[in-house]
Amino acid sequence: MNVKLRQLGTASGEGLMPLLKRKSIDVLFSFPFQLVLLHFRNHLFLLGTWVLLALSVNGAIGGKFGIRYLFLAPEYLGEVGPLSFFLVGIGFGALVMSWNLTTYLLNAYRFSFLACLARPFTKFTLNNSVIPLAFLVFYCVKVVQFCSFYEYKPAGEVTLNILGLVAGVVTIVGLIAGYFHLTNKDIFSYNNGEQGRAMSKGIAPGRSDTPILEDIKLNRNQWRVETYLTETLRPRLVRSVAHYDEKLLLKVFRQNHMNALAVQLLTLIVLVLLGALMESPAARIPTGASIFLLTSVVVAIVGALAYWFGRWSATAAIVLLLLINYLTRFDLFHHSNKAYGLDYTTKPAVYHPDTLESVLFDPLSMKADKAQTIEILENWKRKLLPVGIDTLAAQKDIGPEKPKLVLFCVSGGGLKSAIWTMRVLQTADSLTGGQFSEHTVLISGASGGMLGATYYRELVHKEKQGVQVPRYGLEPIYDISKDLLNPVSFTIVTNDLFLPWATFEH
């Protein structure tokens, strides 16, 4: 009736200003717009996750470290293409659904008209998609710009990448939304005469603003909403719920909320179980997808704390962090990294300044270290003696010239430094006929440079053992330049961060 009256007013010559005012009011009190306002008022932390992700994609955060390339050029099994973007889309879709589940848990009671709609969570998700959709559009634009203007990829390849990304989002969102479509109850699922259990308490303990019967009856904590979007994207007027049984409305909310909590818990369990696959290359999803998954877990945890503890959520979070910090003192909850090659069955040395000083400046220790270092140098010198001279005493007959000693120091810098170090060592060694590595006594450095140096040293060692290795070829360059972030990030998200139970053999 209201729609017909408005159409009649327009047809009868309604002025432009009244028409614009009415349209503005329609937009202002639409469900999507009101949800955005609600998020800006109550959920700044959750909004902050979207801002951080947008800044990361744009390069404003971690630009010097190449964080944006993890999103703009995701790599999977050594390739950047539709499949890698599809997996990133799945990670982003998981974040979208975590966002919707969390905000539904926290805000559904403010919109009691949802309880009288068919498929309330589906409609909430659709109307709550403004922020995720805006981010997705921004993300796609950045991908197109990067692929087109920086990598000079053809339009067809760029289009396939975007389609892969969108397909991943649609797949995971469709699966989760389909589950809720089949399992969530609405008011039509219950018998109209069924009263349900009497509920004088809220849905979650500790929340003073959880929907209770009195709130619904008196229309408290409600946000003004006049229209909402249906699954066909058509606006519909909000109906009053005053004629419905308050207990029945509350029962709908309770069932939906418990279902959402169960899905979030199941998702976290599945994520932890995926840690068993961390040694499988196929399971090492792109780092961009891992970042989206980690963000979705953070959003779910924050939402759960806010849902169960309400205004006490900040206090509960602090207590939880203090409890975790205390529990990590015990061996059962303390998981330290171990260096391969060291014996951890013996009693560890006392790491204290006094202990270090007693060892470093002990005359006997200094004498032993000096003798050991001289022995190392003598062995190196003996290795470089001319053919037929096998003793240091015999070397006196060949003159005062001593072999050149090489100390090699490398810098850090990730894969770039690793590749550079590998290529420099290959070139220097090949130009000297292998003498560069023979004259090297010590290799020192940090981070990526040490990876390249260690890899090349292993090639030299294997060759001396009679193993055929491409010591000077391009194959080691390609090997050292392969992706390292995917397995590391996947292991962090699925194993190290929450419950580091999985192991691997070395």
Secondary structure, 3 states (H helix, E strand, C coil): CHHHHHHHHHHCCCCHHHHHHHHHHHHHCEHHHHHHHHHHHHCHHHHHHHHHHHHHHHCCCCHHHCCCHHHHCCCECCECCHHHHHHHHHHHHHHHHHHHHHHHHHHHHHCHHHHHCCCHHHHHHHHCCHHHHHHHHHHHHHHHHHHHHCCCCCHHHHHHHHHHHHHHHHHHHHHHHHHHHHHCCCHHHCCCCCCCCCCCCCCCCCCCCCCCHHHHHHCCCCCCCCEEECCCCCEEECCCCCCCCHHHHHHHHHHHHHHHHHHHHHHHHHHHHHHHHCCCHHHCCCHHHHHHHHHHHHHHHHHHHHHHHHHHHHHHHHHHHHHHHHHCCCCCCCCCCCCCCCCCCCCCCCCCHHHHHHHHCCHHHHHHHHHHHHHHHHHHHHHCCCCCCCCHHHHHHHCCCCCCCEEEECCCCHHHHHHHHHHHHHHHHHHCCCHHHHHEEEEECCHHHHHHHHHHHHHHHHHHCCCCCCCCCCHHHHHHCCCCHHHHHHHHHHHHCCCCCCCCCC
